[in-house]
Amino acid sequence: MNISNLIKAGLLATCVVVGQTYAATAPIKTSAQQQDLAAGSALLMDLKTNEVLYSSNPNFVAPIASVTKLMTAMVALDAKQPLDEKLSIVIKDTKEMQGVFSRVRLGSELSRHDVLLITLMSSENRAAASLAHHYTGGHTAFIQAMNAKAKALGMHNTVFVEPTGLSEKNVSSAHDLVLMIKAAQNYPLIRQFSTLGEKTVAFSKPNYTLGFRNTNALVRKDNWNIQLSKTGFTNSAGHCLVMSTEMDKRPVAFVVLDAFGKYTHMADANRLKKWLETGAITPVPAAALSYKKAKQQERQQILASQ
């Protein structure tokens, strides 16, 4: 299925899936009031029981930005190439990287271990592109492996065209991303790197160091116990966040896609955590709700035009 058909199918699913396991409307938790979110789609699932604790448009197919890098890391690790091997930083295979700023110098070298680290922790695009470049068979084989793994995991509404998430053609759904979270948490290095708060990394050829911080500020908060994390942002994808974490003393997979505002995806996580644990409702800023409404109308117009 091509990307346009995937998006059309996701739009249709958003409109018609009612009363199924991943309902597209109301959250599952019974309460006098339901927590609204800024995100265009969301899914919260108990990882032990597979109980859906919150669901909003979970089958809608949309760009996922740098959430892509979880699959990039899994494919890189599946290849079992030496983690201590020095990799040159190369972006020539990933056309989406042209003109994109990075502090990492082209041609400089870093161990595959640390390339993976900054790919996951700080969402470094040049690092992700370099993992694909140095894969056995190169960039094309790497993208094929990403899509093959998605298919094997049952991620039927997911397509990858490049390893960074910069392309709006990298699409998935909240439902599929829960499957990706479940798979990714089986990789100890992905759990470790994606939740590390900050790290200084030493490059060679030439020698220089750079400090990196986790793009998910919640990993530095004492009231969060996060086992796996990945953020994402592009203009087309909005702000995205996926995590394996704990809420209400439950291990959960958390996904929000297409939220408005620099911190709104993390605010949505705090809203859901508070609501699940206390029943308290936290309001969503008007600007975020306005953005969400406009995007929903845009989706309906796309569906109507098909």
C-alpha positions in Angstrom: 0.0 0.0 0.0 1.5 3.4 -0.9 1.7 6.3 1.4 -1.3 8.2 0.1 -3.5 5.1 0.4 -2.2 4.6 3.9 -3.1 8.1 4.9 -6.5 7.8 3.3 -7.1 4.5 5.1 -6.0 6.1 8.4 -8.4 9.0 7.9 -11.2 6.6 7.2 -10.4 4.5 10.2 -10.4 7.6 12.3 -14.0 8.3 11.2 -15.4 4.8 11.5 -13.7 2.9 14.3 -16.1 3.1 17.2 -16.4 0.5 19.9 -13.4 -1.5 18.7 -10.3 -2.2 20.8 -8.7 1.0 19.7 -11.7 3.3 19.6 -11.1 6.6 17.9 -13.2 8.7 20.2 -13.5 8.6 24.0 -10.8 7.4 26.4 -11.4 4.0 28.0 -11.1 5.0 31.7 -14.5 5.6 33.2 -14.8 9.0 34.9 -17.2 11.8 35.4 -15.0 13.8 33.1 -12.5 12.7 30.4 -9.1 14.4 30.0 -8.7 16.2 26.7 -5.3 16.3 25.0 -3.5 18.7 22.7 -2.3 15.9 20.4 -4.2 14.9 17.3 -3.9 11.3 18.1 -2.9 9.4 21.3 -2.8 5.9 22.7 -2.0 4.7 26.3 -1.8 1.0 26.9 -1.0 -1.2 29.9 2.0 -3.2 28.8 1.2 -6.2 31.0 -2.5 -6.6 30.2 -2.8 -4.8 26.9 -5.7 -2.8 28.3 -6.3 0.4 26.5 -6.3 3.2 29.1 -6.8 6.1 26.8 -7.4 6.3 23.0 -7.9 9.2 20.6 -7.7 8.7 16.8 -5.1 5.8 17.3 -5.4 4.5 13.7 -4.9 7.9 12.0 -1.9 7.7 9.7 0.4 10.7 10.0 4.1 11.7 9.8 6.0 10.7 12.9 9.2 12.8 12.5 12.1 11.6 14.7 10.1 8.9 16.4 11.5 7.2 13.2 14.8 6.9 15.0 13.6 4.0 17.2 13.3 1.9 14.1 16.6 3.2 12.9 18.3 2.1 16.1 16.7 -1.4 16.0 17.8 -2.0 12.5 21.3 -0.8 13.2 21.5 -3.1 16.3 20.0 -6.1 14.5 22.9 -5.9 12.0 25.3 -6.7 14.9 28.0 -4.5 13.4 30.9 -3.7 15.8 29.8 -1.0 18.2 33.4 0.2 18.7 33.9 0.7 14.9 34.6 4.3 14.0 32.1 5.7 11.6 32.5 8.8 9.5 29.6 11.3 9.6 28.0 11.1 6.1 24.7 12.5 4.9 25.0 12.2 1.1 22.5 9.3 0.9 19.7 11.2 2.8 18.6 14.0 0.6 16.3 15.3 3.4 19.5 16.3 5.2 20.6 18.9 2.7 20.6 22.3 4.3 19.7 21.0 7.8 21.8 22.5 10.6 23.9 20.3 12.8 26.8 20.9 15.2 28.3 17.6 14.1 31.0 18.1 11.5 30.7 16.2 8.3 33.5 13.7 7.8 34.4 13.6 11.5 34.4 10.2 13.2 32.6 8.7 16.1 32.1 5.1 17.3 29.0 3.3 16.2 28.1 3.1 20.0 28.1 6.9 20.3 26.5 7.5 17.0 23.6 5.4 18.3 23.6 7.3 21.6 23.2 10.7 20.0 20.7 9.4 17.5 18.4 8.3 20.3 19.2 10.7 23.2 19.4 14.0 21.3 17.8 13.0 18.0 20.9 13.9 16.0 20.0 13.7 12.3 23.5 13.4 10.9 24.1 10.5 13.2 21.0 8.6 12.1 21.9 9.2 8.4 25.4 7.9 9.1 24.0 4.7 10.6 22.2 4.0 7.4 25.2 4.9 5.2 27.5 2.4 7.1 24.9 -0.4 7.1 25.8 -3.6 5.2 24.4 -2.9 1.7 24.2 0.8 2.4 21.3 3.3 2.7 18.9 1.4 0.3 19.3 -1.9 2.2 18.8 -0.1 5.5 15.5 1.4 4.4 14.4 -1.9 3.1 15.2 -3.5 6.5 13.3 -0.8 8.3 10.1 -1.5 6.4 10.6 -5.3 6.6 10.9 -5.0 10.4 7.8 -2.8 10.6 5.9 -5.5 8.6 7.2 -8.3 10.8 6.0 -6.4 13.9 2.5 -6.0 12.4 2.9 -2.3 11.8 0.7 -2.4 8.7 0.1 1.4 8.6 3.7 2.3 8.7 6.1 3.4 5.9 9.7 4.5 6.1 11.6 6.3 3.3 14.6 7.5 5.2 16.3 7.1 8.6 15.9 10.5 10.3 12.2 11.3 10.3 12.7 14.6 8.3 10.6 13.3 5.5 6.8 13.7 5.9 6.6 10.3 4.0 7.7 8.5 7.1 4.2 7.7 8.4 2.7 5.6 11.1 -0.2 5.5 13.6 -0.4 5.6 17.4 -1.5 1.9 17.3 1.5 0.9 15.2 3.9 2.9 17.4 2.8 0.9 20.5 4.0 -2.2 18.6 7.3 -0.4 17.9 7.7 0.6 21.6 7.1 -3.1 22.7 9.8 -4.2 20.3 12.3 -1.5 21.0 12.2 -2.0 24.8 13.7 -5.5 24.2 17.0 -3.7 23.3 18.9 -2.7 26.4 21.0 -0.1 24.6 17.9 1.6 23.2 16.4 1.8 26.7 19.7 3.2 28.1 20.4 5.7 25.4 16.9 7.0 24.9 16.5 7.8 28.6 20.0 9.2 29.3 19.7 12.9 30.5 22.9 14.3 28.9 26.3 13.3 27.7 29.5 14.8 26.3 30.8 13.0 23.3 34.4 13.1 21.8 34.8 13.1 18.0 38.0 12.5 16.0 39.3 13.7 12.6 39.3 16.4 13.8 39.3 16.1 17.6 36.5 18.0 19.3 33.8 17.4 21.9 30.1 18.3 22.0 27.6 18.1 24.8 24.2 16.6 24.1 20.9 16.6 26.1 17.9 14.4 25.9 15.1 16.0 23.8 12.5 14.6 26.3 12.8 16.8 29.4 10.7 14.3 31.4 13.6 11.9 31.7 15.2 14.5 34.1 12.1 14.7 36.3 12.0 12.9 39.6 8.3 12.1 39.3 8.8 10.1 36.1 10.1 6.6 35.7 10.8 6.3 32.0 12.3 3.1 30.5 12.3 4.2 26.8 11.6 7.5 25.1 11.7 9.2 21.7 10.5 12.7 20.7 9.9 14.0 17.2 9.1 17.3 15.5 8.6 18.6 12.0 6.1 21.2 10.7 4.0 18.5 9.1 4.2 16.0 12.0 3.8 18.5 14.9 5.3 17.5 18.2 5.4 13.8 18.9 6.4 11.7 21.9 6.5 7.9 22.6 7.5 6.4 25.9 7.6 3.2 27.9 7.0 4.4 31.4 4.8 4.0 34.5 1.5 5.6 35.3 -0.7 4.7 38.3 1.8 2.0 39.2 1.3 0.3 35.8 3.8 -0.2 33.0 2.4 1.6 30.0 3.2 2.5 26.4 2.4 6.1 25.7 2.0 7.7 22.3 1.0 11.2 21.3 1.3 12.6 17.7 0.8 16.0 16.2 0.7 18.3 19.2 1.0 22.1 18.9 3.7 24.0 20.9 7.2 23.2 21.9 6.4 21.4 25.2 2.8 20.4 24.5 3.6 16.7 23.9 5.3 16.5 27.3 2.4 18.5 28.8 0.0 15.9 27.4 2.0 13.2 29.1 1.7 15.0 32.4 -2.0 15.5 31.9 -2.6 11.8 31.2 -0.5 10.8 34.2 -2.3 13.1 36.6 -5.7 12.1 35.2 -5.0 8.4 35.4 -3.6 8.6 38.9 -6.0 11.1 40.5 -8.9 11.6 38.1 -8.1 15.4 38.0 -8.6 17.2 34.7 -5.9 19.6 33.5 -7.0 22.1 30.9 -5.4 22.3 27.4 -4.3 25.8 26.2 -6.7 27.4 23.7 -4.0 27.8 21.1 -3.3 24.0 21.2 -7.0 23.1 20.9 -7.4 25.6 18.0 -4.5 23.9 16.2 -6.0 20.5 16.9 -9.4 21.5 15.5 -7.9 23.0 12.4 -5.9 19.8 11.7 -9.0 17.7 12.2 -10.9 19.8 9.7 -7.9 19.5 7.3 -8.1 15.7 7.7 -11.8 15.6 7.0 -11.3 17.7 3.8 -8.6 15.4 2.6 -10.9 12.4 3.1 -13.8 14.2 1.4 -11.6 14.9 -1.6 -10.5 11.3 -2.1 
